[in-house]
Amino acid sequence: MKSDREIQDVIVVGAGPAGLTAAIYLGRFRRRCIVLEDGQSRARWMPTSHNSPGFTAGIGDNQFLTTLTEHALQYGARILRANVSSLAVDDHLFALATDQGIFQARYVVLAILWHGYFAGYRLAKSSFRRRVRIGRH
């Protein structure tokens, strides 16, 4: 998969609290970062989160996500609405095919709910699985 877009340092898949926090820190360390989001963050489902550092009285999750988005944008992150359909390793780069085209990066952060599926399809057992460490909680 080849892309005519600029190669990113990191692509973050998911614009919930974890993905946006990753984008903030990546931007602070001057990494070129794109956040791909489908607009379906589960954090939007909760009326108030009492599990967010710095907000002892809680914060509405739409407000929390808006605040995190603004913070990430201040540090240079680009946030794009896109549905990822595949993720592959191509010529030592990650290539993500989306409904908005192909994006390439040196690293990928999967900040999505993980149940053995990635955006509704199984990850193939390939060199991709050997090269990516997937954190589970």
HUSULKA-V368144 format. One record per residue. OMEGA is omega in radians with two decimals (999 if undefined). Layout:
BEGIN
<<OMEGA> <OMEGA>>
END
This chain:
BEGIN
<<3.09> <-3.14> <3.05> <3.13> <3.07> <3.09> <-3.13> <2.98> <-3.08> <2.93> <3.08> <3.09> <-3.14> <-3.10> <2.96> <-3.13> <-3.12> <-3.12> <-3.14> <3.06> <3.07> <-3.13> <3.11> <-3.11> <3.09> <3.10> <3.12> <3.10> <3.02> <3.06> <3.05> <-3.00> <2.98> <3.03> <3.09> <-3.10> <-3.13> <3.12> <-3.07> <-3.11> <3.11> <3.13> <3.12> <-3.09> <-3.05> <-3.13> <3.13> <3.07> <3.07> <-3.06> <-3.10> <-3.14> <3.10> <-3.13> <-3.03> <3.12> <-3.08> <3.13> <3.06> <-3.00> <3.03> <3.09> <-3.14> <3.14> <3.09> <3.13> <3.12> <3.12> <3.12> <3.13> <3.13> <3.12> <3.10> <-3.14> <2.99> <3.10> <2.99> <-3.12> <-3.06> <3.04> <-3.14> <3.04> <-3.13> <-3.14> <3.07> <3.14> <-3.08> <3.02> <-3.07> <3.09> <3.09> <3.06> <2.99> <3.10> <3.13> <3.07> <-3.13> <3.05> <3.08> <-3.14> <-3.10> <3.10> <3.13> <3.13> <3.07> <-3.13> <3.08> <3.00> <3.07> <-3.13> <-3.06> <3.03> <-3.03> <3.04> <-3.09> <3.12> <3.04> <3.13> <3.01> <3.10> <-3.11> <3.02> <3.13> <3.04> <-3.04> <3.08> <3.10> <-3.10> <3.13> <-3.06> <-3.06> <3.03> <-3.11> <3.10> <3.11> <3.10> <999>>
END
